Amino acid sequence: MAGLSGRTVRDLRRESRSAVLQRLYVDGPMSRHALGPATGLSSGSVSNVVAELLADGLVEEAGVIGAEVGRPRRLLRVRADSGRLIGVDVGETRVRVELFDLTLSELARVERALGPRGYEVDAVVGHVADGIAEVLRAAALAPGELLGVGIGVPGIIERTGEEGAVVHGQTIGWDTVPLERLLRRRVRLPLHVPYFIDNGAKALGQAEMWFGAGRGARNAVVVLFGSGVGACVVTEEAAQGRAVEWGHLTVRVGGRRCRCGARGCLEAYAGAESLVARWREAGGRPSAGAGEERALAELLAAARPADGRGPDPVAAAVLSETAAYLGAGLSDLINLFQPERVLVGGWAGLQLGGAFLDRVREHALAQALRHPASRVGVELGLLGPEAVTVGAAVLPLAEFFATGGRRPRPAPEPTAPPAWRTAVEGRLA
């Protein structure tokens, strides 16, 4: 029965289960007594929901805490073995696939280098499909036991009815790629196991907001600084985050050619790929055959030698110019969204580290408007270069919690029509 709000008793029960599960997940272990104020539920509702979750095997007791007055209180926590999730990062040099339990402890991992075929669609789909099969095999897990597969990819994601998630990845040569349909054809997962495909910067943002430097913030911008640059904006109105193509903000009219085909994009000056290219153009000499990650490490070592020698002026100048461009880009995000925190992650951002971020921060705060600049913190993310994989796994985890911990169910098998219907249809034919 629906009330005046349009919500049914079933809706209310689902919301109550979701509130308890999320609170235990983020802040647990907790007692039933503490769950009441934390979730806004009555003690009776908490008791009923906890009893359901215990019976469903989603929650378990985790010890006892004493009380100065009254009986000791039993602690509760989410059971790690009550669900399995897969997170996939379609990155700039490799595809990483990880299998997690419900508390996001890693159970198995596979990495595949993109190789000479790069972002060719068939190759990427093959890497993802092989990786999913391998981690399931390593954990001896039946595919139908998965709660879902989360995938972080570059580009803009469009959700359609027939094709599922479609990727518009201009910088990687993907034009309206029906990634979900292609994976459904290639990966042998039951139809009831959902895919959650989203932008890699959003996946990074999810991870940092749930487990990293974004915890406790209501408004934040999480920046992915790798071969290119992207951002995820988290606000109270968009609590799950919204990916923005920040890397294609124009910072110099008629400037360097970007991977997207336009000129003067931020990514053409501040992404790791362009940073290394500008170093080469200025006379820098990375090792022969060095990939992007190694070349960036060599640039950093030249600009900030660890042996006491003076910095290489060419490398130092390129790094300084990059900090200025990134700072200018961050100042735009600060002015537009007025976040409490700006978090910089991605393999390149973390590799360049705190000293580089100090200079970026100086440029950003100097160019942003005084009021939002006075209220924002600019810091490195806490979860390391593999945070996109964790964030991708958070996508099905968040949906699982939103449904109150209800597992996706297989569709019922089609049944044969009754004999009388077959006979009637035969007469009408």
Buried (B, 14 or more C-beta within 10 A) or exposed (E): EEEEEEEEEEBEBBBBBBBBBBBBBBEBBBBBBBBBEBBEBEEEBBBBBBEBBBEBEBBBEBEEEEEEEEEEBBBBBBBBEBBBBBBBBBBBBEBBBBBBBBBBEBBBBBBBEBEEEEBBBEBBBBBBBBBBBBBBEEBEBEBEEBBBBBBBBBBBBEEEEEBBBBBEBBBBEBEEBBBBBBBBEBBEBEEEBBBBBBBBBBBBBBBBBBBBBBEEBEBBBBBBBBBBBBBBBBBEEEEBBBBBBBBBBBBBEEBBEBBBEBBBBBBBBBBBBBBBBBBEEEEBBBEEEBEBBEBBBBBBBBBBEEEEEEBBEBBBBBBEBBBBBBBBBBBBBBBBBBBBBBBBBBBBBBBBEEEBBEBBBBBBBEBBEEEBBEEBEBBBBBBEBBBBBBBBBBBBBBBBBBBBBEBBEEEEEEEEEEEEEEEEEEEEE
